[in-house]
C-alpha cells in the first residue's frame, strides 16, 4: 500500500533546478533512504513534501490526497512529519515541554499531552532529562529530542533528515537501534542519510539523487555498488565503504 | 507519573509555599487601603495599572514572541471608545469598556492578519504595529468626531459603581487590583494550556513549531487579539480614572514603551514577570522623582535610565527569573515552570 506518491516533482530557484522531475513512491511500513552527495537536493525534497517549499511543478499524494500547497502543520496533521538536519529544539523550554508541544497535535488536554510526552521520552531512553532546558543537553540527546517531538505528534510517516550526522560511532549504533525499533512499531520511514552504514542497516530501499535528478533506485547494496552512484559521490574510479 | 531526577516532595512543598505567599499578598493588598493616603493610593493604582497593561502585552509579546511596539493603539481605542460612547451617546461606561475591548481586539486581528499573512516577523512586525499606532494617533488628532487635540473630558456624574466613577480613590484601587489579579490568572491559565505551549513554541522557533502541528498563523492571531482586548479594557479604566484623555497621551509611543519595559525588566514570557517589573520600575520612578526630582530638572529621568540599563545588563532574563532561581529548586533550570 502506498503512503506517498511523488510524480514529476520539480523545483526551480530562479535559474537553478534544485529538484528535477523526481518520481518515486513510499510504501507503508518500509524504510526508504534518500541518499546523494552534498547539495544534491535531498533536504529540498523534504521541504517540498512537507509544505516548506512550493513545487514549481509535479504532484505529491499522501494517502491518496494531494498535498501540494498545504502548510507544514497541515501536512503534520495528515500524519507525516519531518525532522530537521540542524536540530531545532525550543531552546528555552525544558525537554519535556518540547515534546509536549508535539503531543498537543493529538490532544487538547495538558494532562494527556504530558502523559504522551513522558511515554515518548521513556521510549527514547531520556526521561531523566525531562526537566532540563533543551539548550543545555548534549548533541546526541538533542537528536533524540528531535525524534521525540515528531513521535509525540502521532504521525505514522516520519521524514528523518540526517539524524546520524555529528554522532560518535557508539551514539550512531544507539540511534540505529532506536530507529529500527520505531520502524518495527509500524512507522513508515523516509530517511536522508550520509552515514552509509546506517542506510544499509535500516533501509529496505534507497533512491539516489545527484543535482536534483534521480540516478538510481533499488536495494541499498545494489545501489551503492552502482557505478553512476559511486561516480556521483567520489568521482571516477572510486569505491564506497559501507562498513558491512 | 514521575520524572526521574526530580523529587516530587520538593516540588509539592514549594508549590504550596508559593500559593500561600500569593494568597497572603492578595489579602494584604485587599485590606491595605484603610491606612493609605491618596498619594500612596495613586501610586499603587498606577502600579497595578501598569502591571495589568504589561501582562496584557506579555501575552502576545512575551509568550508568543511577537514584539508589538504599537500597543498604545489598543489602549487608546479602549479609552476613546468608552469615552465617546459615554459623552456622545450617554452609554454606560462599563458597557462602553466592553465594546472598546471588542473593537480593540478587532484592530488587533486586522493588524495581525495583515502582518502575519505576509510573513512579517521581528523588527518588521514591530514597525508595522508602530506605524498603525501613529496612524491612529494622527487620525484621531485630525478628525472632529474624536474631538481632536482638545481631547475628551469625562463628564462628572454621581459617584457610584454603575457610573464607573468615584469620588474616592479607594474603589478605583479595588477595581484595578481586580483587573490585575484577573489578567494574571488568565495569563497563568493560558501558560499552562495548549495555547500557551503553542505560543511559546512559536516564540522559540516558528519553523519547528509548524513541523509538529502548530498552526502558527492562527495562534499568532489569537495572541494579538486576546492581548489587544485586555489592553483596550485598560484604556477605558484609565479614561474613567484620570477623567481626561487626548490623542498624545493615549496613542503616544511612551504608553507602548512602558508596557514593554516592565515586562522586559520583570521577565518576558513568564507569568509573574510583568508584576515584578511594574513593582520595581514604578517604585524606582517614584523614589528617584522624590529624591532627585529637585536637583536638576530631569535628573530623576537620567537616574531612572541608568538603573534601567543596569537592570538589563545584570538581570538579562528579568528580575523575576533571577529571583526565582535564587529561592527556587536548584535542579530546575528551564524557564517553563509555574
Interface residues (C-beta under 8 A of the other chain):
Chain A: X50 X52 X71 X72 X73 X74 X76 X77 X81 X82 X83 X84 X88 X89 X90 X91 X92 X93 X94 X96 X97 X100 X101 X102 X104 X105 X108 X109 X110 X113 X114 X115 X118 X127 X128 X129 X130 X131 X132 X133 X134 X136 X149 X150 X152 X153
Chain B: X1 X3 X4 X5 X6 X192 X193 X194 X197 X198 X200 X201 X204 X205 X207 X208 X209 X210 X211 X212 X213 X214 X215 X216 X217 X269 X331 X332 X333 X334 X335 X336 X337
